[in-house]
Amino acid sequence: MWKGLSIQLLNKSIEEEEKYQFTSFTQTDAKILGELLFQKSLKYNKPAAIEIRFNHLIVYRFFPDGTNKNNELWLQAKANTVDMLGISTLHLYVELERSGESLREHRMKEEDYARFGGGFPLKLKGSGVVGSICVSGLMHTEDHQVIIEALDEYFGSVIQNV
């Protein structure tokens, strides 16, 4: 059963990474997207920390009441993973689950990288990965879902209104 689900989740992750690529991105865009991420996170029963990095600079970060240093460490680990591999952390999670491998087998230290969802590549079309979008505090699949819902709204309404 897991094998079929993992292939489906892997394909979905790859599709999301292809679909949500920006033609341009600014620090002001990060603020807009960050606020969307926060709004989408509110439907879950726990607070979620949010961070957007662009060109190795943290351009948006918010820690709502109930988040803490642990969330900051997870944001860092998720950003490190996206920077290293250029894929979403959920994508990596599925690949590791399917192969039975660990982060260590990819020369990635467990304390510095994340094998769970909640990190997503910030890609510019024609340029590649220029940053990351990370969420921490919910179940890892919910962290990822917050990102996808925010990106869906951003690409559906915000970009069309420009």
C-alpha positions in Angstrom: 0.0 0.0 0.0 2.8 2.5 0.9 4.5 1.9 -2.4 1.5 3.1 -4.4 0.9 6.1 -2.1 4.6 7.0 -2.1 4.7 7.1 -5.9 1.6 9.2 -5.9 3.0 11.6 -3.3 6.4 11.7 -5.1 4.7 12.7 -8.3 2.6 15.3 -6.5 5.7 16.8 -5.0 7.5 17.0 -8.3 4.4 18.6 -9.9 4.1 21.2 -7.2 7.8 22.1 -7.6 7.3 22.6 -11.3 4.0 24.5 -10.9 5.0 27.0 -8.3 7.9 28.8 -9.9 8.1 32.6 -10.0 8.9 34.8 -12.9 10.2 37.4 -10.5 10.3 37.7 -6.7 11.0 40.6 -4.3 11.2 41.1 -0.6 7.8 42.7 -0.8 6.5 39.6 -2.5 7.9 37.7 0.5 5.9 39.8 2.9 2.7 39.1 0.9 3.4 35.4 0.7 4.4 35.3 4.4 1.0 36.8 5.4 -0.8 34.2 3.2 1.2 31.4 4.9 0.2 32.7 8.3 -3.5 33.0 7.3 -3.5 29.4 5.9 -1.8 28.1 9.1 -4.6 29.4 11.3 -7.0 26.6 10.3 -4.8 24.1 12.1 -5.1 23.5 15.8 -1.4 24.5 16.6 0.7 27.6 15.8 3.2 27.4 13.0 6.4 29.4 12.6 7.0 30.8 9.1 10.2 31.8 7.2 11.0 32.8 3.7 14.7 33.1 2.6 15.7 34.8 -0.6 19.3 35.0 -1.8 20.5 33.6 1.6 18.7 36.4 3.5 15.7 35.8 5.8 13.2 38.3 4.3 10.2 37.1 6.2 9.9 35.4 9.5 7.0 35.1 12.0 6.8 33.2 15.3 3.1 33.3 16.5 2.3 32.8 20.2 3.0 29.2 21.1 6.0 28.7 18.9 9.6 28.5 20.3 13.3 27.9 19.7 12.5 24.4 18.5 10.5 25.8 15.6 13.4 28.0 14.7 15.8 25.0 14.6 13.3 23.1 12.4 13.0 26.2 10.0 16.8 26.2 9.8 17.0 22.5 9.0 14.3 22.7 6.4 15.9 25.7 4.7 19.3 23.8 4.8 17.7 20.8 3.1 16.1 22.9 0.3 19.4 24.8 -0.2 21.3 21.6 -0.5 19.0 19.6 -2.7 16.7 22.2 -4.5 13.6 20.1 -3.8 10.9 20.2 -1.2 11.5 18.5 2.1 8.4 16.4 1.5 9.9 15.3 -1.8 13.0 14.2 0.1 10.8 12.5 2.8 9.1 10.3 0.2 12.4 9.4 -1.5 14.0 8.4 1.8 10.9 6.4 2.8 10.9 4.5 -0.5 14.6 3.8 -0.5 14.9 3.1 3.2 17.9 5.4 3.3 18.8 8.0 5.9 20.0 11.6 5.6 23.5 10.3 6.7 23.7 8.2 3.5 23.4 11.5 1.6 26.1 13.2 3.6 23.6 15.2 5.6 23.7 15.4 9.4 20.4 14.7 11.1 20.8 17.8 13.3 21.4 20.1 10.4 18.9 18.9 7.8 15.2 17.8 7.8 13.7 14.7 6.3 10.2 15.9 6.9 7.8 18.1 5.0 7.5 21.9 5.5 10.4 23.2 3.3 9.8 24.3 -0.3 12.1 25.7 -2.9 11.7 29.3 -4.0 12.4 28.9 -7.7 12.7 31.6 -10.4 11.8 30.3 -13.9 15.0 30.0 -15.9 17.3 30.6 -12.9 16.6 27.8 -10.4 16.4 27.8 -6.6 17.0 31.2 -5.1 15.6 30.6 -1.6 13.1 28.6 0.5 9.7 28.8 2.0 9.5 27.0 5.4 6.8 26.2 8.0 7.2 24.5 11.3 4.9 23.6 14.1 2.2 21.3 12.6 2.4 17.7 11.4 5.0 17.7 8.7 2.4 17.0 6.0 0.3 20.0 7.3 3.4 22.2 7.3 3.8 21.3 3.6 0.1 21.8 2.9 0.1 25.3 4.4 2.8 26.2 1.9 0.9 24.7 -1.1 -2.3 26.4 -0.1 -0.6 29.8 0.2 1.3 29.4 -3.1 -2.0 28.3 -4.8 -3.7 31.5 -3.6 -0.6 33.7 -4.3 -0.4 32.4 -7.9 -4.1 32.4 -8.4 -5.0 35.9 -7.2 -2.0 38.0 -6.2 0.0 37.5 -9.4 -3.1 38.1 -11.6 -3.8 41.4 -9.8 -0.4 42.8 -10.6 
